[in-house]
Amino acid sequence: MQDHENIDRLKWKTLDSTYLFKENWFTVRKDKCQRADGKIIDPYYVFEFPEWVTALAVTADNKVLMVRQYRHALGEVGLELPGGCVDDTDENYEDAIRRELLEETGYAFESAHYLGKISANPSTNSNLMHMFVATGGQKIKDQDLDDNEQIDVLTLSFEELNTLIEEKRIAQAMHISTILYGLRYLGKLTIHP
């Protein structure tokens, strides 16, 4: 049980915000904050990103879809789950993940179950990743990628996915979280220490 009085004493009040950089995919602001005990925290930097969605996507023939793409910040080609940013045109997070799955993989899914939300870094990032399990996937079209995207789609067995996890070959931490929550939801969490 949470003690709301003790929780509230930990919250900060924002006294001032100044945007240092503002672009569609990355915004940085500098806040001046005050703790409940009166101490001023200045500056405190916050990175604003759009909300994100991702899914453990399972095809109708019980294969998991993964994507392989180059990630410039790390300078590596990595294995990830399909997903991306929530657009202004998406009515809700489920619409966003269905759109992202279709664009990146060409697959449409019978169901998309919401698993919850996580944060990449709640200390600095203002956004959340919304996690799903999508099941009953059927390929219905070719990929429809953004100009800067180059994505290979892989279909893996659950055994192959578990091997990737055990060998620590998936670097995207938020996607590992989604995979583990998704496997647990599907009753397929079989990772061994």
N, C-alpha and C positions, 0 to 999 in steps of 0.2 A: 504494500500500500504506500502511495506517495504522500509525503508531507508537503502540502502546497505552500505553507509558510516558508519552509526551508528551501523549496524550489524557487519561489519568488525572490528570495534574497540573493540568488545567484544571477538573476537577469540584469542586463544592462539597458540603460535608456540611451537612445541616440539623440545627441544634442545638435549635431550638424552633419551633413553629407555633402561632399564635393566630388563630382565625376571628373576623373583624371583622363579617362579614355573611354569612348563609347562607340562600339561597333556592334553589328548584328550578332556575331558569334562570341564576342569577348568584350566585357565592360569591367572597368576597374573604378571603384570609388574609395575615397578616404573619409572615414567616419571619425567623429569626435563623440566619445561615449562616456557615460557616467555609471559606475557601479552603484548598487543599493547603499553601500557604506559611504558614498560621496566621492570616492577616488575617480579622477578623470583619466581616461585612456585615450591618448591622442598622439599620433594617428593610429587608426586601426584600418587595415586595407581589406576590402571585400571584392572578390571576383564574382561577377554576375554572368551566368550562362542561361540559355533556355533550358526548360525541363527536358529530361532525356527519357527514352523508353528502350527496353530491350526484352528479348524473349528467348527462353529455351524452346525452340521450335521443332516439333516432332511431326514427321510426315505420316501419311495414312499407312505406309508400310513399316512404321516404327523405326525410322531413321531420324537422327538429329541433324539439323542444318547448322553448319558453322560457316563463317566467312573468313577468307584470308585476304589481308590487305596491308599495304605499306603504311606505317605510322611514322611520320617525319620527325616528330619530337624525340622519339627513341632511335630513329634511324634503322628500324627493323620491320620486317614483314611478320605480322602476328596472326594468330588464330583468335577469333572473337565470335560472339553471338551477333546475329543481325539486330539492328536497331539504329537509333539516332535521335535527332532533336524533334520535339513536339512543335508543329507548325501552327501558325495562327488559324489556318483553315481546318485544323483537326477539332472536332467537337468535344472529344474527351481522350483520355490516355489509350483506351482500347482502339479507337479509330486511328490514333497515331501509330501504334505498334502494327496494326493491320496494314496501314499504308507503307510503313518502313519495310515490313516483311515482303510485301508485294514488289516494291521498288528494288530492293537489294537482291532478292532471291527469285522472284517470279512466282512464288507460292502464295496461295490463299488458304486459310485455315478455317475448319469447322468451328472451333472454339478458341477463346483466349481467356484464360483464368488469371485474374490479378493476384500477384503474390505479395505485394507491398512495395514500400519505397525505402531507398537507402541513399546515403550521401557519400560522394567521393571524398570530401573533406569538409565537415561542418565548421571547421575553424575559419576557413577562407572562402568556400564556395557557397553561394546562395541557393543553388538549385538542387533538385533531387532526381534520382534515377527510379523510374517506375518499372517494376519487374513483372513479367508475365510468363506463363506456360501456354504455348499455342499448340493445339493438337489437330490431327486430321488433315495435315497439309497436302495439297495437290498442286503440282506445277501447272499454271494456267497461261503464262506468258513469259516473254523474255524480260531480263532485267531492264529497269528504267533508271539509270544512275545519273547523279549530278555530274557536271563537267569535270570536277576534280576527283571523282571516284573511279577506282579500278578494283573490282572485287571479284574474287573467285569464290564460288559456292561449293562447299563440301558436304557430302552426306555420309554420316558416320553411324556406326552401331553404338549402342549404349556402352558396350564393352570397350570400344575404341575411345569413346569420350572419357570413361573412367581411367583408361591408360594415360591419356593426355593430362588428366588431373593429377594422377599419382606421379607422373614424371615432371610435374610443374611446368608444363609447356604452354600454359595460357597465362599471359602476363597481365591481362586486364582484370584488375582485382574486383571491380564491380560486376563483371561478367561471371567471374568465379562465384561470387555471392549468388547471382541469379541462377547459375547452374545448380548449385547446392540446394537452394530453396526449391527449385523446380524438380530436381531428382527426389527430394524428400516428399514433395506433393504427389509425385507419380509413384511413390513407393519403390524407387530404384536407387536409393542411396546405398551404394555398396563399396565405398572407398575403405581401403585397409591402411592402417598406419605403416 
